[in-house]
Amino acid sequence: MKVILGADHAATALKESLKGALQKRGYEVADVSPSVPQAGDDYPAYAFAVAEHVAAHPETRGILLCDTGVGMSIAANKVPGVYAALARDERGARRAREHNGANILALGAEGAAADEAERAAVAFLTTPFSREERHARRVQMIAGRERGVRGRPPEGTAER
């Protein structure tokens, strides 16, 4: 599987560590960001580069890293066809794939250990989307909204 990585200055060191760990596990890794921190860089540029590649090549997965992972996930999710999920640990990364069909994992470098990031990344990359009816239905609802289809809210809820 091909994995596309992107990180801003706050997560360059963790990204480089993760890149090496994934390559040792046999993943083909492409990196859209510098190998040394670039002060003042803008995380959306890396998020968009990874997201556009993943959207165009559904067989690939992306991993984005910044200080918290929040900015990267927000930016990546602006690209149609991208389902970027912020995960704090292995369990969250696994669920992002299994329940939500995420194709990009966002990780925060602040306080993260390299081995924790590797475990989360491997869980994300090795877990398939479950395709259980309830999960598939929910992902289809999201995809429909992305295409401009407005569905009715479930009975007993108010549309906001």
C-alpha positions as CSV (number, residue, x, y, z in Angstrom):
1,M,0.0,0.0,0.0
2,K,1.2,3.5,-0.8
3,V,1.1,6.0,2.1
4,I,1.3,9.8,1.5
5,L,2.7,11.8,4.4
6,G,2.6,15.5,5.1
7,A,3.7,17.5,8.1
8,D,4.3,21.1,9.1
9,H,7.3,22.4,11.1
10,A,5.8,21.3,14.4
11,A,5.6,17.7,13.4
12,T,8.6,17.2,11.0
13,A,10.6,15.1,13.5
14,L,7.7,12.8,14.3
15,K,6.9,12.5,10.6
16,E,10.5,11.5,9.7
17,S,10.4,8.9,12.5
18,L,7.1,7.5,11.3
19,K,8.3,7.5,7.7
20,G,11.2,5.3,8.6
21,A,9.1,2.9,10.7
22,L,6.5,2.5,7.9
23,Q,9.2,1.9,5.3
24,K,10.8,-0.8,7.5
25,R,7.3,-2.4,7.6
26,G,7.3,-2.5,3.8
27,Y,5.0,0.4,3.0
28,E,5.7,2.6,0.0
29,V,5.9,6.1,1.4
30,A,5.7,9.4,-0.4
31,D,6.3,12.6,1.5
32,V,5.0,15.9,0.3
33,S,6.7,17.9,3.0
34,P,10.2,19.0,3.9
35,S,12.5,16.6,5.8
36,V,13.7,19.5,8.0
37,P,11.4,22.0,9.8
38,Q,10.5,25.1,7.7
39,A,9.6,27.9,10.1
40,G,6.5,29.7,9.1
41,D,5.2,27.1,6.7
42,D,1.5,26.7,6.3
43,Y,-0.1,23.3,7.2
44,P,-3.0,23.7,4.7
45,A,-0.6,23.4,1.8
46,Y,0.6,19.9,3.0
47,A,-2.9,18.9,3.9
48,F,-4.3,19.8,0.5
49,A,-1.4,18.0,-1.3
50,V,-2.0,14.8,0.6
51,A,-5.8,15.0,0.4
52,E,-5.8,15.7,-3.4
53,H,-3.5,12.7,-4.0
54,V,-5.6,10.4,-1.8
55,A,-8.9,11.6,-3.4
56,A,-7.4,10.9,-6.9
57,H,-6.0,7.5,-5.9
58,P,-8.4,5.7,-3.7
59,E,-6.0,2.8,-3.1
60,T,-3.7,5.1,-1.2
61,R,-3.9,6.3,2.4
62,G,-2.7,9.5,3.9
63,I,-1.2,10.5,7.2
64,L,-1.0,14.2,8.2
65,L,0.8,15.5,11.2
66,C,0.9,18.9,12.9
67,D,1.1,20.2,16.5
68,T,-2.4,18.9,17.4
69,G,-3.6,17.3,14.2
70,V,-6.7,19.5,14.2
71,G,-5.7,22.0,11.6
72,M,-4.6,19.2,9.2
73,S,-7.8,17.3,9.5
74,I,-10.0,20.4,9.0
75,A,-8.0,21.4,5.9
76,A,-7.9,17.9,4.4
77,N,-11.7,17.4,4.8
78,K,-12.3,20.4,2.4
79,V,-11.2,18.1,-0.5
80,P,-14.1,16.2,-1.9
81,G,-13.7,12.4,-1.4
82,V,-11.5,12.8,1.7
83,Y,-12.4,11.5,5.1
84,A,-9.7,12.7,7.4
85,A,-9.9,11.6,11.0
86,L,-8.0,12.9,14.0
87,A,-7.0,10.1,16.3
88,R,-5.1,10.3,19.6
89,D,-4.2,6.6,19.8
90,E,-4.3,3.2,18.2
91,R,-8.0,2.5,19.2
92,G,-9.1,5.8,17.6
93,A,-7.1,5.1,14.4
94,R,-8.6,1.7,14.1
95,R,-12.2,3.0,14.6
96,A,-11.6,5.8,12.1
97,R,-11.1,3.1,9.4
98,E,-13.5,0.5,10.7
99,H,-16.5,2.7,11.5
100,N,-15.9,5.8,9.3
101,G,-14.0,4.6,6.3
102,A,-11.4,7.3,6.8
103,N,-8.7,7.5,4.2
104,I,-6.5,10.0,5.9
105,L,-5.3,9.9,9.5
106,A,-4.3,13.1,11.3
107,L,-2.0,12.9,14.3
108,G,-0.8,15.5,16.7
109,A,2.9,15.7,17.5
110,E,2.5,17.6,20.7
111,G,3.4,15.1,23.5
112,A,3.2,12.2,21.1
113,A,5.8,9.4,21.3
114,A,7.1,7.9,18.1
115,D,6.1,4.4,19.1
116,E,2.5,5.6,19.8
117,A,2.3,7.3,16.5
118,E,3.6,4.2,14.7
119,R,1.0,1.9,16.5
120,A,-1.8,4.3,15.5
121,A,-0.6,4.5,11.9
122,V,-0.3,0.7,11.6
123,A,-3.7,0.2,13.1
124,F,-5.1,2.7,10.6
125,L,-3.3,1.2,7.6
126,T,-4.2,-2.4,8.5
127,T,-7.9,-2.0,9.5
128,P,-10.5,-2.3,6.7
129,F,-13.8,-0.5,6.6
130,S,-16.3,-2.9,8.3
131,R,-19.1,-2.3,5.7
132,E,-21.6,-3.1,8.4
133,E,-25.0,-1.7,7.4
134,R,-25.0,1.0,10.1
135,H,-21.5,2.2,9.3
136,A,-22.0,2.1,5.5
137,R,-25.3,4.0,5.8
138,R,-23.7,6.7,7.8
139,V,-20.8,7.1,5.4
140,Q,-23.3,7.2,2.6
141,M,-25.1,10.0,4.4
142,I,-21.9,12.0,4.6
143,A,-21.0,11.3,1.0
144,G,-24.5,12.5,0.0
145,R,-24.1,15.7,1.8
146,E,-20.8,16.2,0.1
147,R,-22.6,15.9,-3.2
148,G,-25.2,18.4,-2.1
149,V,-28.0,16.0,-1.2
150,R,-29.9,17.0,1.9
151,G,-31.5,14.1,3.7
152,R,-34.2,14.3,6.3
153,P,-33.0,14.2,9.9
154,P,-33.9,11.1,11.8
155,E,-37.4,11.1,13.4
156,G,-37.4,13.0,16.7
157,T,-34.4,15.3,15.9
158,A,-34.4,18.9,14.9
159,E,-32.5,20.0,11.8
160,R,-30.2,22.9,12.7
